[in-house]
């Protein structure tokens, strides 16, 4: 995506929303250990908040192969 758009699109949330149709939200989540015996861990997550259904569909068509691999889930 960064090769298709100038850097300013990713620097300003309003411009990102207008051009790409979404904004990025970073989140740190606490995950408890499944066995309950050891301490849990912190997991870094990235969420995309879409504002345009057309741009969301285009994003999913374009990047669905990457999203369906081990890189992430919808």
Residue pairs with C-beta under 8 A, 6 or more apart in sequence:
1 20
2 10
5 19
5 20
8 15
9 15
9 16
9 19
9 20
10 16
13 23
16 22
16 23
16 24
17 23
17 51
20 55
20 59
21 50
21 51
21 52
21 54
21 55
21 56
21 58
21 59
22 48
22 49
22 50
22 51
22 52
22 55
22 56
22 59
23 48
23 49
23 51
24 46
24 47
24 48
24 49
25 46
25 47
25 48
25 49
26 44
26 45
26 46
26 47
27 44
27 45
27 46
27 47
28 42
28 43
28 44
28 45
29 42
29 43
29 45
30 40
30 41
30 42
30 43
31 40
31 41
31 42
31 43
32 40
33 39
33 40
33 41
48 59
50 56
50 59
60 67
60 74
66 72
67 73
67 74
